[in-house]
Amino acid sequence: MRKRAANYLLLILRGMGMGAADVVPGVSGGTIAFITGIYEELVDSIKNINLEAVRLFFTGRWKSCWKHINGNFLVTVFAGVFISVLSLAKILEYLLEHQPVLIWSFFFGLILASSYVVSRKITHWEYPKIVAMAVGIGFAFYLTSVTPTTTSDAAWFVVISGALASCAMILPGISGSFILLLLGKYIFALHAVNERILLDLLLLGSGAVVGIVLFANLLSWLLKKYHDMTIALLVGFMIGSLNKIWPWKKTLSTIVVDGETRPLVEANVWPVPGQAEYRFWMALLLAAIGILLILLIEVVLTKNRSSKSSAV
C-alpha cells in the first residue's frame, strides 16, 4: 500500500514537471515525460482513449473501460500537470518577464542534457537515423524561427489552437506553449488560466483533448513500427528547439498586448561577460544545474530499472 502511494506521488511529480515545462514557450512537457521514463506509457495510454473505450463505457463496463485506458496512470499524471499549470503560471509569467536570461539558461541546460539522455536510447546510430535526427533539427529550428502572429479569438480558432498545442505537448522538443505563441494564443491562454476564465479554458481544453488523442495514435504507431527512427527524429526536435531557448536575445521588433509592450521578433546574440557579469555567471550556473538535474534523474531511473530487472 505504501509502495503504491509512493508510485502515485512520483507520477504526480512527473506530471507537475510536465506542466511546468508546458507553461514555458520553447520547453516541452513531452521532454520531461521522456527523461522521467513515462513517455511511451503515456502515449499508449492516451491512444487507448478510442472507440473501444467508448463502447465499454456506454455498455456499463466501467471497470474494463478504466483498465483499457490505464485510467489510474492518466489521472495521476494529468492531476500533476493541472496542479503545476494552475500554481506555476503566475510565477513563471513573472520570472520570464523579470529574469528571462536566468530562466532560459536553466531550461537550456535542461534540454541540452535531455537530448543527450534520450539519444542514448538508440544503441546503433546508422545513416537513416542520423538523417531523421537532422530532419528533426531542421524542422524545429525553422519552427522556432517563425514570427508569432496575431489571430482571431473566435471559438473555432481557439479550439484548433488547443488541438495543435496539445499535439506539440507530447512531442519532446516541440513546445505546446510555443505553438500557442505562433498562433497568437499564448497570452490568451495564460490570461485564461490566471483569471480562471472558464469558457476560454473549456474551448482550449476540448481542442487539446481531441488533438492529443488523435496524435497519440500516430506516435504510438511510429514508436512500435519505427522505434529508433522516431526517437532520432524526436532527439532532433529537442536539439533544434535550443534555438528558441537560447538565453541571450536582442529584440528586433515589439508588439503591444493588453497595453503592454512585448517582444515579437528576437535574434540570438552571444553573451558579453563584462556586461552585468554577475548575471552572466549566474546564468551559466543555472544552465549547469539544469544539466546536472537531468543527469541525476537519469542515474536514479537507471538504478530503479536495474533493481526491478534483477528482482524479476
N, C-alpha and C positions, 0 to 999 in steps of 0.2 A: 504493500500500500504506500509506504514511504517512498519507495523507489519510483512508483508510478507518479506520485505527486512531484517528485524531483524532475522527472522527464517532462511533465507538463509545464513546469516552471521554466525549464530550459527552452521549450518550444515557444513559450510566451516571450522570453528574452530574445530569441532569434527573430520572432515576429516584430518585436519592438525595434530591433536593429534594421529590419527591412523597412519599417515605417519611417524611421528617422532618415534613412537613405532616400526614400521616395519623396520626402519633402524638399530635398535639395536638388535644384536643376543641375543635371550633369552626373548625379550619383544614382545608381540603380539598386532597387531592392532585390532584384534578381542576383546581383553580385553578392549581396550578403547571404542570400539563400544558398548560393553556390559554395561560398567559403565555409559556411557553417554545416554543410553536408545534408541539407534537406531539399536541394533543388529538384532532383528527379522525382522524389516522392511528392513534392508539391505540384509539379507539372502533371504527373499521373493522376493525382487525386482530383485536381481541377478538371482534367479531361473526363473523368468519370461522372461529372455532372452532365448527364446526357439523357437521351430518350428512355433508356433502360431505368435510370434513376427516377424519371418522371412516372414511368409505368409502375414501378414498385411503390412509389409514394401514393398514387391515386388508387391503387388496389389495396391499400391499407397495410402493406408490408413495410412499415416504417423502420423497423429494426434492420431489415435487409437493405433498405434504401440507405440508411445511415452508414452501414458497414460498406456498402458499394462505393460510396463517395469518400470513405475514410473520414467520416464526419468529425470525430474527436480531434484528429490531427488538424484539419482545416479550420475548425472553430478556434482551437487554441492558438494557431499561428496568426490568424486574422484578428483575433482579440488583441494580440500583441501589437499588430500593425495599427489598429484603430486607437489603442491606448497611446501609442507613440505619436501618431499624427495629431490627435487632439491635444496632447500635452506638450509636444515639442514644436508645433507650428509657430507659435508666437516667439519662442526662444530662438529658433533658427532664423526666423524672419529678422529679428533684432540683430543677431550675430552677423548675418550676411550683409546687413546694412552698415553696421558699425565696425566689424572686424573681418572683412571679406578675405584679406590675404591669409590670415591665420587659419580661418575655417577651411578655405580651399586648399591650403598646404596640408592640413591633416587628411582631407579626403584624397588629395593627390597621392600621398603615401599609401593610403588605404587601397586605392585602385591599382597602383603600380605593383604592390606586393600581391594583390589578389590575382592579377593577370599571370604572375609567375606561378602562384599556387595552383590555379586552375589548369595552366598549361602542363603541369606535371601529371595530370590525369591521362595524358596521351603518352604512351610508352615508346612508340616508334613514330618519329616525325618523318613523313615521306612527302614527295613533291606535291601531290594533290592537297594534303593537309596544310602545307605552307602556303599554297595558292589560296585556299579557303581563308586562312588567317589574314593574308594580305587583302583579300576582298573585304573582310570584316573591318580591318583598319581603315581602308579607303572609304567605305560606306559611312562608318561612324565619324571619321574626320570631316567628311563632306557635310553630314547631317548637323554636326556641331558648329559648322561654319556658316550655316544658313541664317539669314537675318530674320529675327522674330517679326511677326506682323500683327496688325490689329484686325479683329474679325467680329462677326456678328454674335450677339448674345442670345440669339433665337434658341428656343428649347431644343430643336432638332440638331443644331450645331454643337450645343453643349453636350448632348448625348453622344454624338460622334466623337467629340474631343475626349470624353471619358473612356470610350471604347479603344481609341488609338493609344491613349496614355496607358491604359491597363495592359495592353499588349507589350508595351515597352517595359513595364514594371517587372515582368518576369524574364526579360532579356538582360543578361549581365552586360553592363557597359552602355546600355541604352536607357536613359532616364525617362520615366514617365513624366516627371516634372518638367524636363526639358522639352518633351513633346508638347506639353501644355503651353510652355513658353513660346515655342514655334507657332502654335495655333492661336496665340494671343489669349490664352485662357489660364495662365499661371496665377496672375494677380486675382483674377476672377475666382479661381478655386481656393486660393489662400484666404481671400476675404470671406468666402462662404464657410470655410472651416472655422476661422477665428470668430466670426459673428454668428455662427450657428444658423445660417440661412437654409432652412430645411428643404425648400423646393429646389434650390440650386444643387444642394448635396444629393437630393434624390435623383435629379437628372444626370449628374455626373456619375453617381453610383450605379444607376441602372445601365448606363452605357458601359461602365467598367466591368460589370458582371458579364454582360453579353460578350464583350471583346475578349476578356481573359479566358472564358470557357472555350470560345472558338479557336483562339490562338494556342491554347494549351494542347488541343488535339493535334495541331500541326507540329508543335515542338515535340510532343511525346512520340509521334510517328518518326520524326527525324532522328531523335535520340536512339530509338530502337533499331532503325534501318541503317543509319549512317552516324553512329555514335561519335567516333573520333573526328570525322569531318565537321560535325555540328559543334563539338567542343572547340575545335580550331577556329571556326567562324566566330564563336562567342568570345574566345580569347582576343580575336581581332577587334571585336566591338569594344572590349574593355580597353585595349591599348589605344584605339582611335579616339575614345572618349576623353583621354587625357588632355586632348586639345582644348576641350571645354573647361576642364578642371584646373588648368594651369593658373597658379595663384596671382601672378603679376600681369595686369592688363592695363591697357590705355583705352579710354573711352573715345570713340570716334564720332558717335552721334548719340543723342538722347531722345527720350520720349516722355511726355507728361501724362501720368496716370493718376487719376483722382487728385489732381492738384500737386502731385509730387513728380519731380524730375528724376527719371531713372535711365540707366544706360540702355541703349538699343543695339548699337554695333560696337564691339570691342576688339582690340588686337592684342595678342600676346606679346609681352616685352620681357627682356632679361632684367633680373633684379640688379640694383646697384647697392652693394653692401654699405658703402659710405653714407648713403642717404637713409635716415631712420634705421641705423644699424641694429638697434635693439630689436626692432620689429623683424628685421631680416633673419637674425639668428633664432628668434622665437618661431618664425615660420619654418626654418629648417628643422628645429627641434620637434615641432608638431608633425611634420612630414615623417620624421624618423619614428615618432611614437605610433603613427598610423601604420608604418611598415612593420614595426615590432609587434603591434597588436594582432595583425593578420598572421604573422609567423607563429606567434604564441597560440592562437586559436588552432592553427593547422597542427602544431605539435600535440596539443591536448586531444584534438579529434583523432589523430593518428594513433595515439596511445589507447584511446577508447575503442577504436576499431580493432586494434591488436589484441586487447584484453577480451573483447567479445568473441573474436575468431578462435582464440586459444581456449575459451570456455566451452566452445561447441564440441 
